[in-house]
């Protein structure tokens, strides 16, 4: 096994399972998190994805594996490796949590813990998320389902296209 280079950065030894970056799909939140990874840490990120891929290939594909967890701009960020709904293509998804604002965004939902009580009856299916919460990375997503329990509101959002492949280190600049 030899070392694998990407943009002249050593991203570790070859794995036993083939790591085919073009077969991956990356969610918009994961891509947004990748964009903010400092250049000196990008090879480590790719290495973590490859190792999670290797580990997941040897286990059932139904579970998510954490690839990255850290802080960006005061928000906790996490990237997970899973597989698409059919259990086929590897899928990178992101999660961004703003503890101060009281929300967690996922690729297809937002969990709000500090919402005013009046929101429970005011938010409606079909509303644009940006009417209620200022989270620019989600764009103008539409609320498709609302779940409310005690102090938590979970808003499911309409689908958004995934980015084909793993964002290449050079593309993140």
ROZA-812325 format. One record per residue: y, z, x of N, C-alpha, C in turn; residue in three letters. Coordinates in steps of 0.1 Angstrom, whole numbers, padded with zeros to 4 digits, always signed. Layout:
// ROZA-812325
YZXYZXYZXALA/...
***
This chain:
// ROZA-812325
-0012+0000+0008+0000+0000+0000+0012+0000+0009UNK/+0021-0009+0006+0034-0009+0013+0045-0004+0005UNK/+0057-0003+0012+0069+0002+0005+0075-0010-0003UNK/+0081-0006-0014+0087-0016-0023+0102-0015-0021UNK/+0109-0026-0019+0123-0026-0017+0130-0033-0029UNK/+0141-0028-0033+0149-0034-0044+0164-0032-0040UNK/+0171-0044-0038+0184-0044-0033+0186-0036-0020UNK/+0176-0038-0012+0175-0032+0002+0174-0016+0001UNK/+0170-0011-0011+0168+0003-0012+0153+0006-0013UNK/+0148+0015-0006+0134+0019-0007+0131+0026-0020UNK/+0123+0020-0029+0120+0027-0041+0106+0032-0042UNK/+0100+0034-0030+0087+0041-0029+0076+0031-0027UNK/+0064+0037-0025+0052+0029-0023+0048+0022-0036UNK/+0040+0011-0035+0034+0005-0046+0025+0014-0054UNK/+0025+0013-0067+0016+0022-0075+0003+0015-0078UNK/-0007+0022-0082-0020+0016-0085-0019+0007-0097UNK/-0011+0012-0107-0009+0004-0119+0002-0006-0117UNK/+0001-0018-0122+0012-0028-0120+0025-0023-0127UNK/+0036-0024-0121+0049-0020-0127+0057-0033-0129UNK/+0056-0039-0141+0062-0051-0144+0075-0049-0151UNK/+0086-0049-0144+0099-0045-0150+0103-0054-0162UNK/+0099-0067-0161+0103-0076-0172+0096-0073-0185UNK/+0085-0065-0185+0078-0061-0197+0085-0049-0204UNK/+0094-0043-0198+0100-0031-0203+0111-0035-0213UNK/+0114-0026-0222+0126-0027-0231+0134-0014-0229UNK/+0147-0016-0228+0155-0004-0226+0165-0003-0237UNK/+0166+0009-0243+0175+0012-0254+0189+0013-0248UNK/+0199+0010-0257+0213+0011-0253+0218+0024-0247UNK/+0213+0035-0252+0217+0048-0247+0211+0050-0232UNK/+0198+0046-0231+0192+0047-0217+0200+0038-0208UNK/+0204+0026-0212+0212+0017-0203+0226+0023-0200UNK/+0232+0030-0210+0245+0036-0208+0243+0048-0197UNK/+0232+0055-0198+0230+0066-0189+0228+0060-0175UNK/+0220+0049-0174+0218+0042-0161+0231+0038-0155UNK/+0240+0033-0163+0253+0028-0157+0261+0039-0150UNK/+0259+0051-0154+0266+0062-0148+0259+0069-0137UNK/+0247+0064-0133+0240+0070-0122+0246+0066-0109UNK/+0250+0075-0100+0257+0071-0087+0247+0062-0079UNK/+0253+0053-0072+0245+0043-0065+0235+0049-0055UNK/+0239+0061-0049+0230+0067-0040+0218+0073-0047UNK/+0218+0074-0060+0207+0080-0067+0199+0070-0075UNK/+0203+0057-0075+0196+0047-0083+0182+0044-0078UNK/+0180+0044-0065+0166+0041-0060+0157+0052-0065UNK/+0162+0065-0066+0154+0076-0070+0151+0074-0085UNK/+0160+0069-0093+0158+0067-0107+0147+0056-0109UNK/+0148+0045-0102+0137+0035-0103+0124+0041-0099UNK/+0124+0049-0088+0111+0055-0084+0106+0064-0095UNK/+0114+0072-0101+0110+0081-0112+0104+0073-0124UNK/+0110+0061-0127+0104+0053-0138+0091+0048-0134UNK/+0089+0043-0121+0076+0038-0117+0066+0049-0117UNK/+0069+0061-0113+0059+0072-0112+0056+0076-0127UNK/+0065+0076-0136+0062+0080-0150+0053+0069-0156UNK/+0056+0056-0152+0048+0045-0157+0033+0047-0152UNK/+0032+0050-0139+0018+0052-0134+0011+0064-0141UNK/+0019+0075-0143+0013+0086-0150+0009+0083-0164UNK/+0018+0076-0171+0015+0072-0185+0004+0063-0187UNK/+0002+0054-0177-0009+0044-0178-0023+0051-0177UNK/-0023+0063-0171-0036+0070-0170-0038+0080-0181UNK/-0028+0080-0191-0030+0089-0202-0027+0081-0215UNK/-0029+0087-0227-0026+0080-0239-0012+0076-0240UNK/-0009+0064-0245+0004+0059-0246+0013+0065-0257UNK/+0008+0074-0264+0016+0079-0276+0026+0089-0272UNK/+0025+0095-0260+0034+0106-0257+0046+0100-0249UNK/+0057+0107-0250+0069+0104-0242+0069+0111-0229UNK/+0073+0105-0218+0074+0112-0205+0089+0112-0201UNK/+0093+0123-0197+0107+0125-0192+0108+0118-0179UNK/+0118+0109-0177+0120+0102-0165+0132+0108-0157UNK/+0142+0112-0165+0155+0117-0159+0161+0127-0168UNK/+0166+0138-0162+0174+0148-0169+0185+0153-0160UNK/+0197+0153-0165+0208+0157-0157+0221+0158-0166UNK/+0232+0158-0159+0245+0159-0165+0254+0148-0161UNK/+0261+0142-0171+0271+0132-0169+0283+0135-0177UNK/+0295+0136-0171+0307+0139-0178+0306+0151-0187UNK/+0299+0161-0183+0298+0173-0190+0288+0173-0202UNK/+0280+0162-0203+0270+0161-0213+0257+0160-0207UNK/+0247+0166-0214+0233+0166-0208+0227+0152-0212UNK/+0221+0146-0203+0215+0133-0205+0200+0133-0202UNK/+0192+0126-0209+0178+0125-0207+0173+0111-0209UNK/+0164+0106-0201+0158+0093-0203+0143+0095-0204UNK/+0137+0089-0214+0123+0090-0217+0116+0077-0215UNK/+0103+0077-0211+0095+0065-0211+0084+0067-0222UNK/+0084+0057-0231+0074+0057-0241+0069+0043-0243UNK/+0064+0040-0255+0060+0026-0258+0065+0022-0271UNK/+0067+0009-0274+0073+0005-0286+0064+0009-0298UNK/+0068+0006-0310+0061+0010-0322+0047+0005-0322UNK/+0044-0006-0316+0030-0012-0316+0022-0006-0305UNK/+0028+0003-0297+0020+0009-0285+0019-0001-0274UNK/+0027-0012-0274+0025-0022-0264+0035-0020-0252UNK/+0047-0026-0254+0056-0027-0243+0062-0013-0239UNK/+0063-0010-0226+0069+0002-0222+0084+0002-0227UNK/+0089+0014-0231+0101+0015-0237+0109+0027-0231UNK/+0121+0024-0226+0130+0035-0221+0140+0038-0231UNK/+0141+0051-0235+0150+0055-0245+0159+0067-0239UNK/+0171+0068-0244+0180+0078-0239+0184+0088-0250UNK/+0189+0099-0245+0194+0110-0253+0206+0116-0246UNK/+0217+0118-0254+0229+0123-0248+0233+0135-0257UNK/+0235+0147-0251+0239+0159-0259+0252+0164-0254UNK/+0261+0166-0264+0274+0172-0261+0274+0186-0268UNK/+0271+0196-0260+0269+0210-0266+0282+0214-0272UNK/+0294+0211-0266+0307+0215-0271+0310+0209-0285UNK/+0307+0196-0286+0310+0190-0299+0299+0192-0309UNK/+0287+0196-0304+0277+0200-0314+0269+0188-0318UNK/+0266+0178-0310+0258+0167-0314+0249+0162-0303UNK/+0238+0156-0307+0228+0150-0298+0226+0136-0304UNK/+0228+0126-0295+0225+0112-0300+0212+0107-0294UNK/+0205+0101-0302+0192+0095-0298+0194+0080-0300UNK/+0184+0072-0296+0185+0057-0298+0187+0053-0313UNK/+0181+0061-0322+0182+0057-0336+0187+0068-0346UNK/+0193+0078-0340+0197+0089-0349+0207+0098-0341UNK/+0214+0106-0349+0224+0116-0344+0221+0129-0351UNK/+0219+0140-0343+0217+0153-0348+0230+0161-0346UNK/+0236+0166-0357+0249+0173-0356+0246+0188-0360UNK/+0250+0197-0351+0248+0211-0353+0261+0218-0357UNK/+0272+0212-0355+0285+0219-0358+0293+0211-0368UNK/+0287+0206-0378+0294+0198-0388+0300+0207-0398UNK/+0311+0204-0403+0317+0212-0414+0308+0211-0427UNK/+0307+0222-0434+0298+0223-0446+0301+0212-0456UNK/+0313+0208-0457+0316+0197-0467+0309+0184-0464UNK/+0305+0182-0451+0299+0169-0447+0285+0167-0455UNK/+0279+0178-0458+0265+0177-0464+0266+0168-0477UNK/+0276+0170-0484+0277+0162-0497+0286+0149-0495UNK/+0294+0149-0485+0304+0138-0483+0297+0126-0476UNK/+0289+0128-0466+0283+0117-0459+0273+0110-0468UNK/+0274+0097-0468+0265+0089-0477+0258+0078-0468UNK/+0246+0074-0473+0239+0063-0467+0247+0051-0469UNK/+0248+0043-0458+0257+0031-0458+0270+0033-0452UNK/+0274+0046-0449+0286+0048-0442+0285+0044-0427UNK/+0296+0041-0421+0296+0038-0407+0297+0052-0400UNK/+0289+0053-0389+0288+0066-0382+0302+0069-0376UNK/+0309+0059-0371+0322+0062-0365+0333+0067-0375UNK/+0330+0067-0388+0338+0073-0398+0337+0088-0397UNK/+0326+0093-0392+0323+0107-0392+0324+0113-0378UNK/+0318+0106-0368+0317+0112-0355+0322+0102-0345UNK/+0330+0106-0335+0336+0098-0325+0326+0097-0313UNK/+0317+0088-0314+0307+0085-0303+0308+0070-0300UNK/+0317+0066-0291+0319+0052-0289+0306+0044-0285UNK/+0297+0050-0278+0286+0043-0273+0277+0037-0284UNK/+0278+0043-0296+0269+0039-0307+0276+0027-0315UNK/+0288+0024-0311+0294+0013-0318+0297+0015-0333UNK/+0294+0006-0341+0297+0007-0355+0283+0008-0363UNK/+0275+0017-0359+0261+0018-0365+0263+0023-0379UNK/+0254+0019-0388+0253+0023-0402+0243+0034-0404UNK/+0247+0044-0412+0238+0055-0416+0228+0050-0426UNK/+0215+0051-0423+0204+0046-0432+0197+0057-0439UNK/+0197+0070-0433+0190+0081-0439+0197+0094-0435UNK/+0197+0104-0444+0204+0117-0440+0194+0128-0443UNK/+0192+0137-0433+0184+0148-0435+0192+0160-0432UNK/+0192+0170-0440+0200+0182-0439+0192+0195-0440UNK/+0193+0204-0430+0186+0216-0431+0195+0227-0425UNK/+0198+0237-0433+0207+0248-0429+0219+0243-0421UNK/+0220+0245-0408+0232+0242-0401+0230+0228-0393UNK/+0220+0221-0396+0218+0208-0389+0218+0196-0399UNK/+0225+0186-0395+0225+0173-0402+0219+0163-0392UNK/+0209+0155-0397+0204+0144-0389+0207+0131-0396UNK/+0214+0122-0389+0217+0109-0395+0209+0099-0388UNK/+0201+0092-0395+0193+0080-0390+0202+0068-0391UNK/+0201+0060-0380+0210+0048-0379+0202+0035-0380UNK/+0209+0024-0384+0203+0011-0384+0199+0007-0370UNK/+0190-0002-0369+0185-0007-0356+0195-0013-0348UNK/+0192-0013-0335+0200-0020-0325+0191-0027-0315UNK/+0195-0038-0310+0186-0045-0301+0184-0038-0288UNK/+0172-0038-0283+0169-0033-0270+0172-0043-0259UNK/+0175-0038-0247+0178-0047-0236+0164-0051-0229UNK/+0161-0063-0227+0148-0067-0221+0148-0062-0206UNK/+0137-0057-0202+0136-0053-0188+0142-0039-0185UNK/+0140-0035-0172+0146-0023-0167+0159-0028-0160UNK/+0171-0021-0164+0183-0026-0158+0182-0025-0142UNK/+0185-0037-0136+0183-0038-0122+0194-0031-0115UNK/+0191-0025-0104+0201-0017-0096+0214-0024-0094UNK/+0213-0037-0091+0226-0045-0088+0234-0047-0101UNK/+0227-0047-0112+0234-0049-0125+0242-0037-0129UNK/+0239-0026-0123+0245-0013-0127+0259-0011-0121UNK/+0262-0020-0111+0275-0018-0104+0286-0022-0113UNK/
***
